[in-house]
Amino acid sequence: MPNPDISIVVPLYNEEESLPELIAWNKRVLSENGLAYEIILVDDGSDDRSWEVIRQQAEQDPNIKGIRFRRNYGKSAALNEGFKVCTGNVVITMDADMQDSPDEIPGLYKMIRKEGFDMVSGWKKKRFDPITKTIPTKLFNKVARGFSGIKLHDFNCGLKAYRLEVVQSIDVYGEMHRYIPFLAKWKGFKKIGEKVVEHRARKFGSTKFGLERFVYGFLDLLSISFITKFKRRPMHFFGTLGSLSFLVGFIISLTIIFQKIYGISQGLKVRDIVDQPLFYIALVGIIVGVQLFLAGYLAELINLDSNNKSEYQIGERIGL
């Protein structure tokens, strides 16, 4: 059986009100454009009726599939599990809160299939968000552009499109969903585009994210910057720092010892080595250097023994 044209992956948490309308809108757009599809709804541990709605929709349409987590793991975990099971030639992600418009799907699909992009990120140029959210978002995007070298205006936009090979090549965890372009680039998918998309005012419910996400986002940016450079060679990072620290400490120690020996040979009054502050600086440098080197060595061993076991406990599946 051939792959569908499009897989729509929708992570959600307590969105029972918006789901029927969102699914119907997606189906209408996809049908009007003659696109074979599957819609994968990942329930991130909702405590409302979201899973019941998904079950009802799946009974009416076999192209609708569902995954339910036993508890709330976060958006990145939901996307990661959705990516594992999608089969469409083009994979599109969107939020379940109706702020992403399914009418953007044909344009995103065309950019992947016709224009040859590996990934296309939505840019909500005009946002319906309070200033307390828009200013931190602009700052966050500026920092992300600087770290990643990817010229996107809106890393946070949930509406994105990918070639199937891209989502099959990446693992998304923590809060890394904001940095999927970064992960894709690291895996060698360098043709990353951007499309201005509509940002709609929230129709149901309330936002599930607070200002703390920007703090976590910045920390994750530092993490992913480190991982992309040193994941396969942690000794290059820890070993280099450790060697430098050890070398500085060793040179200071030799200098102190030489000064002591020279002073004694000249009959000069010299201070005991342990009375000199430089001795303790040298000692710290040597100890820290050895510890960093050992950390790099252990990281290499762990890296060799690493595996890709899923840590998410899935309660039920529908159609998968």
C-alpha positions as CSV (number, residue, x, y, z in Angstrom):
1,M,0.0,0.0,0.0
2,P,1.5,3.3,-1.0
3,N,2.4,6.0,1.5
4,P,-0.2,8.7,2.0
5,D,0.7,12.1,0.6
6,I,0.5,13.8,4.0
7,S,0.8,12.9,7.7
8,I,-0.7,15.5,10.0
9,V,0.8,15.2,13.5
10,V,-1.1,17.0,16.2
11,P,0.2,17.0,19.8
12,L,-2.5,18.0,22.3
13,Y,-3.3,18.4,26.0
14,N,-6.9,19.1,27.1
15,E,-8.3,20.2,23.8
16,E,-11.6,18.4,23.7
17,E,-13.5,21.5,22.5
18,S,-11.3,22.3,19.6
19,L,-10.6,18.8,18.3
20,P,-13.9,18.1,16.3
21,E,-13.6,21.4,14.4
22,L,-9.9,21.1,13.8
23,I,-10.2,17.5,12.4
24,A,-13.1,18.5,10.2
25,W,-11.2,21.5,8.9
26,N,-8.1,19.4,8.1
27,K,-10.2,16.8,6.3
28,R,-12.0,19.4,4.2
29,V,-8.8,21.0,3.1
30,L,-7.0,17.7,2.3
31,S,-10.0,16.3,0.4
32,E,-10.4,19.5,-1.6
33,N,-6.8,19.3,-2.7
34,G,-7.0,15.6,-3.5
35,L,-4.4,14.6,-0.9
36,A,-4.3,11.2,0.7
37,Y,-3.7,11.7,4.4
38,E,-3.5,10.3,7.9
39,I,-4.1,12.5,11.0
40,I,-2.1,11.4,14.0
41,L,-3.4,12.8,17.3
42,V,-1.1,12.5,20.3
43,D,-2.8,13.0,23.6
44,D,-0.2,14.1,26.0
45,G,-1.9,12.8,29.2
46,S,-5.1,14.9,29.0
47,D,-7.4,14.8,31.9
48,D,-10.5,16.0,30.0
49,R,-12.4,14.1,27.3
50,S,-9.8,14.6,24.5
51,W,-9.2,10.8,24.2
52,E,-12.9,10.0,23.9
53,V,-13.1,12.6,21.1
54,I,-10.2,11.0,19.3
55,R,-11.7,7.6,19.7
56,Q,-15.0,8.7,18.2
57,Q,-13.3,10.5,15.3
58,A,-11.2,7.4,14.6
59,E,-14.3,5.2,14.5
60,Q,-15.7,7.5,11.8
61,D,-12.5,7.8,9.7
62,P,-9.8,5.1,9.6
63,N,-7.3,7.7,8.5
64,I,-7.5,9.2,12.0
65,K,-5.1,7.6,14.4
66,G,-4.3,8.2,18.1
67,I,-1.7,7.8,20.7
68,R,-2.3,8.5,24.4
69,F,0.3,9.0,27.0
70,R,-0.3,7.8,30.6
71,R,0.8,11.2,31.9
72,N,1.8,14.6,30.6
73,Y,5.3,14.4,29.1
74,G,5.3,17.6,27.1
75,K,5.1,18.7,23.5
76,S,8.5,17.3,22.4
77,A,7.6,13.8,23.6
78,A,4.3,13.9,21.8
79,L,5.9,15.0,18.5
80,N,8.6,12.4,18.9
81,E,6.1,9.6,19.2
82,G,4.0,10.9,16.4
83,F,7.1,11.1,14.1
84,K,7.9,7.4,14.9
85,V,4.6,6.2,13.3
86,C,3.8,8.6,10.5
87,T,4.2,7.3,7.0
88,G,3.2,10.3,4.7
89,N,5.7,11.6,2.2
90,V,5.2,15.0,3.8
91,V,4.8,15.4,7.5
92,I,3.0,18.5,8.8
93,T,2.8,19.5,12.5
94,M,0.3,21.8,14.0
95,D,-1.1,22.8,17.4
96,A,-4.5,21.6,18.5
97,D,-5.7,25.0,19.8
98,M,-7.0,26.3,16.4
99,Q,-4.4,29.0,16.2
100,D,-2.8,27.2,13.2
101,S,-4.8,27.3,10.1
102,P,-5.2,24.1,8.0
103,D,-5.6,26.3,5.0
104,E,-1.8,26.6,5.0
105,I,-1.3,22.9,4.3
106,P,-1.4,23.0,0.5
107,G,1.2,25.8,0.4
108,L,3.5,24.0,2.8
109,Y,3.1,20.7,0.9
110,K,4.0,22.4,-2.4
111,M,7.2,23.8,-0.9
112,I,8.3,20.3,0.1
113,R,7.2,18.3,-2.9
114,K,7.6,20.9,-5.7
115,E,10.3,23.3,-4.5
116,G,12.5,20.6,-2.9
117,F,12.7,21.9,0.7
118,D,13.7,19.5,3.4
119,M,11.7,21.5,5.9
120,V,9.5,24.6,6.0
121,S,8.8,26.5,9.1
122,G,5.8,28.7,9.5
123,W,6.3,32.4,10.4
124,K,3.5,34.0,12.3
125,K,4.4,37.5,11.2
126,K,1.3,39.0,12.7
127,R,0.5,37.6,16.1
128,F,-2.5,37.8,18.4
129,D,-0.5,37.6,21.6
130,P,0.0,40.0,24.5
131,I,3.1,42.1,24.6
132,T,4.4,40.0,27.5
133,K,4.6,37.1,25.1
134,T,5.7,38.8,21.9
135,I,8.7,40.6,23.2
136,P,10.3,37.5,24.8
137,T,9.5,35.6,21.6
138,K,11.3,38.1,19.5
139,L,14.3,38.0,21.8
140,F,14.3,34.2,21.9
141,N,14.2,34.0,18.1
142,K,17.1,36.4,17.8
143,V,19.2,34.4,20.1
144,A,18.2,31.1,18.4
145,R,19.2,32.5,15.0
146,G,22.6,33.5,16.4
147,F,23.3,30.1,17.9
148,S,22.0,28.0,15.1
149,G,22.9,30.0,12.0
150,I,19.5,29.3,10.6
151,K,17.7,32.4,9.4
152,L,14.2,31.8,10.6
153,H,12.0,34.5,12.1
154,D,9.8,32.1,14.2
155,F,11.4,29.0,15.8
156,N,8.3,28.7,18.1
157,C,5.7,28.3,15.4
158,G,4.1,24.9,15.7
159,L,3.0,24.8,12.0
160,K,5.9,23.2,10.1
161,A,6.3,20.8,7.2
162,Y,9.0,18.1,6.7
163,R,10.1,15.5,4.2
164,L,9.4,12.1,5.8
165,E,13.2,11.4,5.9
166,V,13.7,14.4,8.2
167,V,11.4,13.3,11.0
168,Q,12.7,9.7,10.7
169,S,16.2,11.0,11.4
170,I,15.7,13.1,14.5
171,D,14.9,12.5,18.1
172,V,12.9,15.2,19.9
173,Y,13.0,15.4,23.7
174,G,12.9,17.8,26.6
175,E,11.8,21.1,25.1
176,M,13.6,20.5,21.8
177,H,10.5,20.9,19.7
178,R,11.6,24.6,19.3
179,Y,14.9,23.5,17.8
180,I,13.8,20.9,15.2
181,P,15.3,23.1,12.5
182,F,18.6,22.9,14.4
183,L,18.3,19.1,14.7
184,A,17.5,18.8,11.0
185,K,20.4,20.9,10.0
186,W,22.7,18.8,12.2
187,K,21.5,15.6,10.5
188,G,22.4,17.1,7.1
189,F,19.1,18.5,5.9
190,K,20.2,22.0,5.0
191,K,17.5,23.2,2.7
192,I,15.2,24.9,5.3
193,G,12.7,27.4,4.2
194,E,10.1,29.7,5.8
195,K,6.5,30.6,4.9
196,V,4.4,33.4,6.4
197,V,1.3,31.8,7.9
198,E,-1.8,33.0,9.6
199,H,-1.9,33.3,13.3
200,R,-5.5,32.9,14.6
201,A,-6.8,34.1,17.9
202,R,-7.4,31.3,20.3
203,K,-11.1,30.1,20.1
204,F,-11.2,27.5,22.9
205,G,-9.4,27.0,26.3
206,S,-6.3,28.8,27.5
207,T,-2.6,28.6,26.7
208,K,-0.7,25.7,28.3
209,F,2.6,27.6,28.3
210,G,3.9,30.3,30.7
211,L,6.9,32.6,30.7
212,E,9.0,29.9,32.2
213,R,9.2,28.3,28.7
214,F,11.6,31.0,27.6
215,V,13.9,30.2,30.4
216,Y,13.7,26.5,29.7
217,G,14.1,27.3,26.0
218,F,17.3,29.2,26.5
219,L,18.7,26.4,28.6
220,D,17.7,23.8,25.9
221,L,19.4,26.0,23.3
222,L,22.7,25.8,25.3
223,S,22.2,22.0,25.6
224,I,21.5,21.5,21.9
225,S,24.4,23.7,20.9
226,F,26.7,21.4,23.0
227,I,25.1,18.2,21.9
228,T,25.3,19.0,18.2
229,K,29.0,19.7,18.5
230,F,30.2,17.2,21.0
231,K,27.6,14.3,21.3
232,R,29.8,11.9,19.3
233,R,33.0,13.2,20.7
234,P,32.6,14.4,24.3
235,M,36.3,13.8,25.0
236,H,37.1,16.6,22.6
237,F,35.3,19.0,25.0
238,F,36.0,17.6,28.4
239,G,39.5,16.4,27.4
240,T,40.5,19.7,26.0
241,L,39.4,21.7,29.1
242,G,40.9,19.0,31.4
243,S,44.2,19.1,29.6
244,L,44.4,22.9,29.7
245,S,43.5,22.9,33.4
246,F,46.1,20.2,34.2
247,L,48.8,21.9,32.1
248,V,48.3,25.2,33.8
249,G,48.4,23.6,37.3
250,F,51.5,21.6,36.4
251,I,53.4,24.6,35.0
252,I,52.6,26.6,38.1
253,S,53.7,23.7,40.3
254,L,57.0,23.4,38.5
255,T,57.6,27.1,38.7
256,I,57.0,27.1,42.5
257,I,59.3,24.1,42.9
258,F,62.0,25.7,40.8
259,Q,61.8,28.9,42.7
260,K,62.2,27.0,46.0
261,I,65.2,25.0,44.8
262,Y,66.9,28.1,43.3
263,G,66.3,30.1,46.5
264,I,67.8,27.4,48.7
265,S,70.8,27.0,46.4
266,Q,71.5,30.7,46.7
267,G,71.1,30.8,50.4
268,L,68.0,33.0,50.2
269,K,65.1,32.9,52.6
270,V,62.2,31.4,50.8
271,R,58.6,30.7,51.8
272,D,57.3,27.2,52.3
273,I,55.5,25.9,49.2
274,V,52.3,25.3,51.1
275,D,52.4,28.9,52.3
276,Q,52.0,30.3,48.8
277,P,48.5,30.9,47.3
278,L,49.8,29.8,43.9
279,F,50.4,26.3,45.3
280,Y,46.6,25.9,46.0
281,I,45.7,27.3,42.6
282,A,48.0,24.8,40.9
283,L,46.6,22.0,43.0
284,V,43.0,22.9,42.1
285,G,44.0,23.1,38.4
286,I,45.5,19.7,38.5
287,I,42.6,18.1,40.3
288,V,40.0,19.7,38.1
289,G,42.0,18.8,35.0
290,V,42.0,15.1,36.0
291,Q,38.3,15.2,36.8
292,L,37.4,16.7,33.5
293,F,39.5,14.2,31.6
294,L,37.8,11.4,33.5
295,A,34.4,12.9,32.8
296,G,35.2,12.9,29.0
297,Y,36.4,9.3,29.2
298,L,33.3,8.2,31.0
299,A,31.1,10.1,28.5
300,E,32.8,8.3,25.6
301,L,32.0,4.9,27.3
302,I,28.4,5.9,27.9
303,N,28.1,7.1,24.3
304,L,29.3,3.8,23.0
305,D,26.7,1.9,25.1
306,S,23.8,4.3,24.4
307,N,20.5,3.0,23.0
308,N,17.3,4.5,21.7
309,K,14.8,2.9,24.1
310,S,11.6,5.0,24.4
311,E,11.1,6.4,27.9
312,Y,7.4,7.3,27.3
313,Q,4.7,5.1,28.7
314,I,1.9,4.9,26.1
315,G,-1.4,3.8,27.4
316,E,-3.4,3.1,24.2
317,R,-3.1,3.4,20.4
318,I,-5.8,3.6,17.7
319,G,-5.1,2.5,14.2
320,L,-1.3,2.1,14.7
